[in-house]
């Protein structure tokens, strides 16, 4: 913990994007915690003084009259990485498991009489060494600490500690004098894995331990990530390179291949191709085409395919120029009145972070339909392993043992992960949600669950409400990009859709 120094409280400032929101009651609990325990962990800030973890403690310490606080300075990093790290910190400071949500922690905290825990603990003066006790932690044998905490491991907490350590960040353990960990069991496991000889430890007395455990592991602020990080979650929705396919995905074959595995369907097999064409026709719109894998595959099979992809990537980054080129080509086809026999929305809805955004997509697809056009949508269901894991209903396996995804609660079935730099939301659907999404726009909607996917086959599009279509166009064709710019093609899109539909939009 040599990175921790005593600094003026004004030397660090809150970040504008911190996704935690506080209320007066919980801020009062933080004040009680600081008054009784002092700083058991430092404030974490970057080299410019932007706080990454400890916003509420900084606020409350200032309110208490503290002029100096312990600060751990991280290395300099770009804004996207700071935002990702901020989310990780909001989990890593607690000894959380996969399925622990702020609501669950708050309920458990409410069941405890924390004020009774605190009664026997003397106050720490804000100008005393006891108030900044994390400034000089003890260095304790990792082997001895592991023996004292055998069979107490939390794999998820360890994964969070690993993520912080990759950025050069090490939080102290908080322990009783007998070595029992009060907070930081995941950090201890991480240090043991990496063969640390010693660990930084801040000791608490037996009378402080229960109160410290409650404050450090259960006192959690509400996440406001869905409003503070709304644009980031939108432009991070792009399909990752590891998802590039060598065969058509479920979203392209469920209507003709059912729940059979994707690798058993070959679009270049004459018999299977013929069955596919009977169902889908030969003029295809690939809406949310990702890496253009399926687009290129279907074109090689002799089909006419128009892709739409606002977040096309080159390697690991969004290629904005290529993305805009694809969107313009799509809008040209829209304006020319191209008739698609089938529109595919394959896996796109997995990563669309908000219900309103998904509804905008449904409106746009409806406006693109001719009387014979069918829409095929496919997205992950709540039965999928990724959702079951964050609910404590599925075990981690070797391939995802390092995962640190967790549930968000702004709507059902949402988790967030991929924190290395580009946090990404995954939405898991129910049949009811798919029914509610598609039936307002189509007279015939068939919903099924196949292989942990929810599928929809939509036919006979209803007339589109022009005002609602304008809202959808204004949203979809002015999407945000990581550089702070926006797509800026709303006028071009309005012109194309107006020409297609024969109405002024």
N, C-alpha and C positions, 0 to 999 in steps of 0.2 A: 504493500500500500504506500510505497514511497511517492506515488503521484499525488497523494492527498496533502494539501497545504491549507493553512488557515488564511482565509482571504476576507476582504471587506464584503459585506453582504451586497453592496452595490456593484461589485465586480462581475456579477453574473446576472443575466436577465432571462425571464421566461421566454420560451419559444411561442410564436403566434399560432403554431399548428398543433400544440399539445392536445391529444385526443381525449384526455380525461376531463370530465366536468365535475366540479365539487359543489357541495351544498354546505350550508352553515353548520349543520349538525356534525358532519364529518370533519369539517375544519376545526370545530371545537374539540373533537377527539384527537386530531393531530396535535393541537395545542396541549392537551392533557398528556399525550405521549411525549412530546418534547420536554414538557415541564418535569415529568417524572423520570424519563429515561435519557433525555438529551439526544444527541445525534449518534445513533448506533451505526449508521451508514452515512457517507458523505453525500453532498449534492454532486451530481455528475453534469459537467458542462464541457462544451468543446473549447478549442483554443481561442475562440472569439468571445467566450463568455455566455454563449447560448445554452440554456439549461436543457439537458436531455432527460434527466430524471431528478425529481425532487421539487417540482413546481410548487406543490402545496406546502411542503416543509419550508421552502424559501419564503413563501407568502406569510406563513404563520410565524416563523422566526422573526421576520421584520415587524410583524404586529406585536410580538412579545418584547421588542426593543433590542434584539440582538444586533450587534454591529459587525461581528465576525462569524464566519461559518466555515466548516471543513468542506473543501472542494476537491474533487478528482477531475483533472483535466484530460480529456480524450484528445486523440489526434484530430487534425483538421479533416473534414470530409464534406462531400457535396450534399446539397439539400435533400436529394432523393434518399441518400443513405442515412442522413440524420433523421428523416421522417420514419424510415424503416426501423432504425435503432430505437427511436422514441417509443414505438409500439412494443418492441421487445422488452424494453425497460419496464413498461407498464404491466408486464407479466412476470418478469424475472425477479423483481424485488420481493414478490410473495413466493412461498413454497407451494405453488399451484400444481395440480395435476391437469391432464388433458381436458377433462370435462368440467373443470371449475370455472364458473362465470362470476363476474362481480356480484350478481344477484344472489348466487348461492353463498358466496363468502359473506355478504351482508346479512343474510338470514342467520348464518351460523354465529356471526358476531353479535347479532341482536339477542341470541339465546344465552349469551354470557353476561354476567354482571361485571363489566370491565371497570366500572367505578369502584366496586368493592375490591377488585384486584389492585387498584391504584392507591387505595386509602392508606395502606401501611408503608408506601414508598415515599421517602422524603423528596421534596422539590429540589431541582437542580437550578442554581442561579445561572442566568444566561451568560454571565461573564466568568464562570468557573470552569476549571478543567473538566469537571464531570459532564458539563453540557456538550463538550466536543470530544467525547471519549473515543470516537473512532479515529481520531487524529493519530494516535499511537497504539495500534493494536498489538497484541502479543503474537509472536510467531510460535506456532505449536506444531508438533509432529503430525503429519497427515496420517501415518500409520496408527498412531495412538487414537486419533479422532475417529478413524474408520472402525477400530475395535469398539469404541464407545457407542457407535451408532450402527452397528451391524443390523442388517435386515430392515433398515428404515429408508431405503433408497426410493427416490421418485425419478423415474426415467425422463419424464417430461421436463422436470426442473433441471435435470442435468443437461438436457438439450438446449435449454435457454441459456444456461451458464456457458456452454460451448460457444454459442453464437456471440455472446458478449466477449468471451476470451479471444475470439478471432479478431476483434477490434481492439485488442490490448486492454480490455477492461476486466478488472477483478474486484469483486465486492467482498468485503470481509464476512466471515461467519460470525454469527452471534450464538454464544454457547453458555451453558451453565459451567460452573467450576469443575464439574466432573467430566466435562467434554461433550455432554449431550447437546446436540445442535437444536437451538431454538428457531433459527432462521438461516437457511443456506445449505440445506442438505444436498441439493443438486450441485451446488458449487463445490462441495466437498467431494462428491463422486467424480466430478470433472477433474479436480486436482489430483485425485488418486489415479485416474486413468492416464493423466499426463505426467505421472510420476513426480509430482511436486514433493519435496521433502518436508516443507512446512507450509502452513496456511495462516493467513492473518485472521486473528480471532479477537472479537470484542466480547469480554465476559460480562455477564449479568448475574446478579445474586439470585438465590432461590426465590426470594420474595418478589423479585422483578420478573422472573422468567415467564409466568403465565400471562402477565400483562404484556410483556414484550412479544410473546408468541401471537397473542390476539391482534396487537397493533401491526405487527410486521407481516403476518400471513393472512389476516382476514379484513383489515381495513383497506378497502379498495374503492376507488372512485369509478363512477360510471364512464363507459366509453362513449365518446361522441365522434367516433371515427367516420361514421357515415356522412356527417356534415363537414367536419374539419378536413377530411381527406377525400371528398367526393370526386374531384377531378382526377386525383392520383389513382383512385380505384378504377376509374373509367379507362384511363390510358394504359394502365397496367393489366387490362383485361386481355391483351393480345395472347395468342396461342404460343406457348413456350416451344423452343426448338426440340426439346425432348419428346414432344407430342407429334413430331412428323411421322406420317404413316407410310407404309409400303403397300397398303391395300385400302379399299374403300372402307370408311368407318361405319359404325352402326347406323348413324344418321342417314346414310345413303342407301342402306340395304334392308332396313327392318321390314319394309312393306313387302319385300319379295323373299327374304331369307329368315325372317322371324328372329328367334333367339340363338340361332346357330352362330358359331364364331366367325369373325370377319375373315380370317385367313382361309376359310372354306368357300368363300365367294370370289370368283375371278371374272371381272368384267370383260376380260379378253377371251373367255371361254364362250364359243358361239351360242351354246344352249343357254347359259346363264345370262349372257348379254341380251339375248332375245326376250327372255322373261323380264329382265329389267326394263327394256324399252317398251314392252307391252304395258307395263305399269306406269312408267315415268315419261315416256315419249323421248324426243331427241333434242329438244330445246330447253336448256337447263339454266336456272339462276342459282349460283352458289353464293348465298348471302352470309357473309362472315367467313370468307374463304381461307383465312389463316395464311399458311405458307403456299397456298395454291396447289397443294398436293393432289386433292381430289379433282380440282379443275383440270390440271394437266393430264391426269389419268383418264378422265372421261373424254377429253379432247383426243387423246391417243386412241381411244376406242371409237372414234369417229362421230362423236356427239358435239353439238354446238353448246358451248358453255360461256356464260357471262359471269365473272366473279365480282363480288363487292367486298372490299376489305379496307376499312379505314385505318387499321393498325398493322400494316404489313411490316415484317421485320427482316433485317439483314443481320444474320448471326444472332446477337442478343439484343439489339437496339431497334427501335422503330425507325423505319426508313420513311420519313415523312414525304419526301419527293415522290417516291414510288407509290406510296399510299394515295396521295392526291391524284396521281396519274390514273390509278385504278378506279378511284371514285369518279373522275371525269369521264372515263371510258364507260362506266356503268350509267352515268347520267345521260350520256349520248344515246345509249341503247334505250333508256327510258323514254327520252324525247322522240326517238325514231319509232316508238310504238312496238318494239320487239315483243313478240308473243312467246312467253315461256310456258311449256307444257307442265313443268314442275319447278317449284321453288324449294330449295333445301336450306334449312336452318339447323345445321348439324353441330351440336356441342356449343354453339354460340351462347345460349342462355345460361350455360354453366357459369360464365364469367361476367355476365351483365349484372352489376352490383345492386340495382334498384328496380323495384316493381314498376315505377313510372317509366324507366328506360325500356323495360321489356314490353310494356304496352305500346310505346312509340314504335318499336320494331314491328309489332303485330299490325298496327295501323298502316305502316308503310307497305308491308307485304300484301295486305288486303288491297291497297290501291294499285298494286302492280299486277293483280290477277285479272286475266280475261275469263270469260264464262267457263272455259274448259280447264283452267289452271288449277293444279293441286299444290298445296303447301304441306311439306313434311318437316316436322320439328322433332328434335330429339335432345334430351338433356338428362343429366344424372338424377337419380331418385334418392330419396332419404334412406333407401336400403343399401346404398353404396358404402363401401368400407370407409372411405374418407370421412363421411358424416358419422358413421357408427363409432369411429375411433374418438372423435371429440366429444362424444356422449358417453364414453366409458363402456361401450358395448362391443368393441372389437380390439384385439390385441395388436400391438405394433409388431411388424415382422422385420427381417433384416434390411429389406430395401427401404423402409421408411422409419427406421429406428431413431433417426436424428430429427424427425419432424417436430416443429413447434407450432403448428397450426392450432387455432382455438376458435370457439364459437363466438359469434356476435349476436346481439339480441335485437337489433333494430327491425328485423323481420324474421320469420321462421326459416330454418334450413340454411343458414348462412355461416360460413366459417372464413377465416382469413389466414393466409400462410405466405410462403415464398418471401421470407423477410431479409434475405441476404442483401437485397437492394430494392426490389420491386414488389412490395406487398400486393397480394392478389386475393380478391374475394372469390369463393366458390359457392354457388347456390345449388342446393339439393331440393328437388321438387317432389310434390305429391301429385297423384292423378287429379285430385280436386283443384289444385292450383292451375294445372294445365287446362282443365276444363273451363275454369273461370277466365283464363287468359284468352282462349281461342273462340269459345262459343259466341261471344258478342259480335264476332266478325264473319262467321261462316255458318251457313245453314246446316251443314253436315260436318260433324267433328267426331272422329274415332280416337279414343284415348286408350293406350295399353301400357303395361309395364313389362319390359323385356330386358333380361340380363342387367338389372339394376339401372335401367334407363326408363324414363317416361317418354313415350312417343305420341305424336299427334299427327293424324292425317286429316287435313282440312279441305273441304270442297264447297263449291257454290258460295263464293264470297258475297257478303252483303254490301249494299251501297256504302261508300265511305263518307263520313261527316267531314266536310271540307275544313271547318275550323279546327277539328282535331287533327286532320292531316297536316295543316299548317304548323301546328304545335310540334308534330313529329318531325317534320322537315327542318324546322328551326333548331330542334335538338340535334338530330342525327348528322346534319351537314354543317354543324358548327362545334363538333366534338373538340375537346382539349388535347394538347400534346405536351410532352414533358418539358419542352423549352419555353412553356408559358404561352405559346401561340394557340390559335384555334384553326379549325379547318377552313372556315371562311367561304363556304360554297353554298350558302343558303339561297342566294338569288339565282344561281345557276340551277339549283335543285327545284326551286319554285317554277322556273321557266320550263324545265323538263317535264315535271309532273303536270303542269297546266296544259302543255302541248299534248301529253298523252291522254289526259282525261277530257280535254276539250272544255275546261272551265278555268276561270281566273283564280289563282291561289295566292 
